[in-house]
Amino acid sequence: LAPQGQLLAKSWSSLFEGSASATPRGPIYSFNGRNVLADALWPRRLAWHGSTPRGSHARRRDCQGWRSSGPGEGLATPLAGGRLLAGHRHNCSEA
């Protein structure tokens, strides 16, 4: 449950197994209080994670050590997709 008592997912495992219950049910707030699912600042609405679908570290796909002067790919997942650790490659330069 979110601090406001909103159910975010039916279970911890549902966030990773791809069930429909993993789709966000309420707002997700950034550290500066913006609703990531509705604010225009996040047009792609991705969860950047750098993990394999089983939850282990995806080496060279986590944007760790990336610099704007060089290429790099990280793994991210659309928040509305229902599979938090589904790895889709994205350029580390993407906002």
PyRosetta script that sets phi, psi and omega in degrees:
from pyrosetta import init, pose_from_sequence

init()
pose = pose_from_sequence("LAPQGQLLAKSWSSLFEGSASATPRGPIYSFNGRNVLADALWPRRLAWHGSTPRGSHARRRDCQGWRSSGPGEGLATPLAGGRLLAGHRHNCSEA")
pose.set_psi(1, 142.8)
pose.set_omega(1, 174.4)
pose.set_phi(2, -73.5)
pose.set_psi(2, 161.9)
pose.set_omega(2, 180.0)
pose.set_phi(3, -54.2)
pose.set_psi(3, -28.6)
pose.set_omega(3, 179.1)
pose.set_phi(4, -84.3)
pose.set_psi(4, 6.7)
pose.set_omega(4, 178.5)
pose.set_phi(5, 84.5)
pose.set_psi(5, 12.9)
pose.set_omega(5, -180.0)
pose.set_phi(6, -86.3)
pose.set_psi(6, 135.7)
pose.set_omega(6, 178.2)
pose.set_phi(7, -76.0)
pose.set_psi(7, 120.2)
pose.set_omega(7, 179.0)
pose.set_phi(8, -90.5)
pose.set_psi(8, -34.8)
pose.set_omega(8, 177.8)
pose.set_phi(9, -158.4)
pose.set_psi(9, 154.9)
pose.set_omega(9, -179.1)
pose.set_phi(10, -67.7)
pose.set_psi(10, -32.2)
pose.set_omega(10, 178.8)
pose.set_phi(11, -155.4)
pose.set_psi(11, 163.4)
pose.set_omega(11, 177.2)
pose.set_phi(12, -61.6)
pose.set_psi(12, -44.3)
pose.set_omega(12, -177.7)
pose.set_phi(13, -67.5)
pose.set_psi(13, -28.3)
pose.set_omega(13, 179.8)
pose.set_phi(14, -64.3)
pose.set_psi(14, -23.4)
pose.set_omega(14, 177.4)
pose.set_phi(15, -66.8)
pose.set_psi(15, -24.7)
pose.set_omega(15, -173.6)
pose.set_phi(16, -111.4)
pose.set_psi(16, -16.1)
pose.set_omega(16, -173.9)
pose.set_phi(17, -95.6)
pose.set_psi(17, -4.4)
pose.set_omega(17, 174.8)
pose.set_phi(18, 85.5)
pose.set_psi(18, 19.0)
pose.set_omega(18, 178.0)
pose.set_phi(19, -79.3)
pose.set_psi(19, 159.7)
pose.set_omega(19, -179.7)
pose.set_phi(20, -60.6)
pose.set_psi(20, -24.5)
pose.set_omega(20, -178.8)
pose.set_phi(21, -70.9)
pose.set_psi(21, -9.4)
pose.set_omega(21, 179.7)
pose.set_phi(22, -84.1)
pose.set_psi(22, -10.8)
pose.set_omega(22, 177.1)
pose.set_phi(23, -68.6)
pose.set_psi(23, 130.2)
pose.set_omega(23, -177.9)
pose.set_phi(24, -54.3)
pose.set_psi(24, 133.6)
pose.set_omega(24, -177.3)
pose.set_phi(25, -102.1)
pose.set_psi(25, -17.3)
pose.set_omega(25, -178.8)
pose.set_phi(26, -138.9)
pose.set_psi(26, -175.3)
pose.set_omega(26, 180.0)
pose.set_phi(27, -67.2)
pose.set_psi(27, 149.6)
pose.set_omega(27, 173.1)
pose.set_phi(28, -118.8)
pose.set_psi(28, 121.1)
pose.set_omega(28, -174.0)
pose.set_phi(29, -100.9)
pose.set_psi(29, 141.2)
pose.set_omega(29, 174.2)
pose.set_phi(30, -78.1)
pose.set_psi(30, 174.0)
pose.set_omega(30, 179.9)
pose.set_phi(31, -63.8)
pose.set_psi(31, -22.9)
pose.set_omega(31, 178.6)
pose.set_phi(32, -97.5)
pose.set_psi(32, 15.1)
pose.set_omega(32, 171.5)
pose.set_phi(33, 86.1)
pose.set_psi(33, 9.9)
pose.set_omega(33, 178.8)
pose.set_phi(34, -88.1)
pose.set_psi(34, 142.7)
pose.set_omega(34, 177.2)
pose.set_phi(35, -79.4)
pose.set_psi(35, 107.1)
pose.set_omega(35, -175.8)
pose.set_phi(36, -60.6)
pose.set_psi(36, -32.1)
pose.set_omega(36, -177.0)
pose.set_phi(37, -78.3)
pose.set_psi(37, -12.5)
pose.set_omega(37, -176.7)
pose.set_phi(38, -125.8)
pose.set_psi(38, -20.6)
pose.set_omega(38, -174.5)
pose.set_phi(39, -77.9)
pose.set_psi(39, 136.2)
pose.set_omega(39, -179.5)
pose.set_phi(40, -65.5)
pose.set_psi(40, -15.6)
pose.set_omega(40, 177.9)
pose.set_phi(41, -64.1)
pose.set_psi(41, -23.5)
pose.set_omega(41, 179.0)
pose.set_phi(42, -117.0)
pose.set_psi(42, 73.7)
pose.set_omega(42, -177.6)
pose.set_phi(43, -68.3)
pose.set_psi(43, -25.6)
pose.set_omega(43, -176.9)
pose.set_phi(44, -90.1)
pose.set_psi(44, -24.0)
pose.set_omega(44, 178.5)
pose.set_phi(45, 49.8)
pose.set_psi(45, 60.0)
pose.set_omega(45, -178.5)
pose.set_phi(46, -108.4)
pose.set_psi(46, 149.1)
pose.set_omega(46, 169.3)
pose.set_phi(47, -104.1)
pose.set_psi(47, 109.8)
pose.set_omega(47, 177.8)
pose.set_phi(48, -81.5)
pose.set_psi(48, 127.8)
pose.set_omega(48, -174.7)
pose.set_phi(49, -136.3)
pose.set_psi(49, -32.3)
pose.set_omega(49, 179.4)
pose.set_phi(50, 65.7)
pose.set_psi(50, 30.5)
pose.set_omega(50, -178.6)
pose.set_phi(51, -122.1)
pose.set_psi(51, 154.4)
pose.set_omega(51, 173.2)
pose.set_phi(52, -74.3)
pose.set_psi(52, 166.5)
pose.set_omega(52, 177.2)
pose.set_phi(53, -58.9)
pose.set_psi(53, -20.0)
pose.set_omega(53, 178.4)
pose.set_phi(54, -92.6)
pose.set_psi(54, -0.8)
pose.set_omega(54, 174.8)
pose.set_phi(55, 97.2)
pose.set_psi(55, 0.6)
pose.set_omega(55, 178.9)
pose.set_phi(56, -88.7)
pose.set_psi(56, 165.1)
pose.set_omega(56, -177.6)
pose.set_phi(57, -65.6)
pose.set_psi(57, 129.2)
pose.set_omega(57, 177.3)
pose.set_phi(58, -95.1)
pose.set_psi(58, 93.4)
pose.set_omega(58, -178.1)
pose.set_phi(59, -56.1)
pose.set_psi(59, 141.0)
pose.set_omega(59, 179.2)
pose.set_phi(60, 65.2)
pose.set_psi(60, 10.1)
pose.set_omega(60, 177.6)
pose.set_phi(61, -130.9)
pose.set_psi(61, 28.3)
pose.set_omega(61, -177.9)
pose.set_phi(62, -119.2)
pose.set_psi(62, 3.6)
pose.set_omega(62, -178.9)
pose.set_phi(63, 62.5)
pose.set_psi(63, 7.7)
pose.set_omega(63, 177.4)
pose.set_phi(64, -67.1)
pose.set_psi(64, 130.1)
pose.set_omega(64, -179.9)
pose.set_phi(65, 80.0)
pose.set_psi(65, 1.2)
pose.set_omega(65, 180.0)
pose.set_phi(66, -67.0)
pose.set_psi(66, 143.3)
pose.set_omega(66, 175.4)
pose.set_phi(67, -127.7)
pose.set_psi(67, 149.8)
pose.set_omega(67, -176.5)
pose.set_phi(68, -62.3)
pose.set_psi(68, -17.9)
pose.set_omega(68, 179.9)
pose.set_phi(69, -81.4)
pose.set_psi(69, -6.1)
pose.set_omega(69, -176.9)
pose.set_phi(70, -133.7)
pose.set_psi(70, 163.2)
pose.set_omega(70, 177.9)
pose.set_phi(71, -75.7)
pose.set_psi(71, 162.3)
pose.set_omega(71, 175.7)
pose.set_phi(72, -177.4)
pose.set_psi(72, 148.3)
pose.set_omega(72, 177.2)
pose.set_phi(73, -123.4)
pose.set_psi(73, 141.8)
pose.set_omega(73, 174.9)
pose.set_phi(74, -127.9)
pose.set_psi(74, 167.0)
pose.set_omega(74, 178.5)
pose.set_phi(75, -101.7)
pose.set_psi(75, 132.2)
pose.set_omega(75, 179.4)
pose.set_phi(76, -144.7)
pose.set_psi(76, 160.0)
pose.set_omega(76, -177.2)
pose.set_phi(77, -135.6)
pose.set_psi(77, 137.4)
pose.set_omega(77, 173.8)
pose.set_phi(78, -60.9)
pose.set_psi(78, 132.2)
pose.set_omega(78, -177.7)
pose.set_phi(79, -61.9)
pose.set_psi(79, -31.6)
pose.set_omega(79, -178.5)
pose.set_phi(80, -84.4)
pose.set_psi(80, 1.4)
pose.set_omega(80, -176.3)
pose.set_phi(81, -75.7)
pose.set_psi(81, -21.3)
pose.set_omega(81, 178.3)
pose.set_phi(82, 85.2)
pose.set_psi(82, -1.5)
pose.set_omega(82, 177.7)
pose.set_phi(83, -130.7)
pose.set_psi(83, 94.2)
pose.set_omega(83, -172.4)
pose.set_phi(84, -58.9)
pose.set_psi(84, -35.7)
pose.set_omega(84, -177.3)
pose.set_phi(85, -101.5)
pose.set_psi(85, 15.2)
pose.set_omega(85, 173.3)
pose.set_phi(86, -66.8)
pose.set_psi(86, 122.2)
pose.set_omega(86, -173.9)
pose.set_phi(87, -92.3)
pose.set_psi(87, 113.4)
pose.set_omega(87, 173.1)
pose.set_phi(88, -114.2)
pose.set_psi(88, 130.1)
pose.set_omega(88, -178.0)
pose.set_phi(89, -73.8)
pose.set_psi(89, 133.8)
pose.set_omega(89, 176.9)
pose.set_phi(90, -137.7)
pose.set_psi(90, 146.7)
pose.set_omega(90, 176.8)
pose.set_phi(91, -65.5)
pose.set_psi(91, 134.5)
pose.set_omega(91, -178.7)
pose.set_phi(92, -64.5)
pose.set_psi(92, -13.4)
pose.set_omega(92, 177.5)
pose.set_phi(93, -77.9)
pose.set_psi(93, -14.7)
pose.set_omega(93, -178.5)
pose.set_phi(94, -67.4)
pose.set_psi(94, 139.8)
pose.set_omega(94, 177.8)
pose.set_phi(95, -71.6)
pose.dump_pdb("model.pdb")
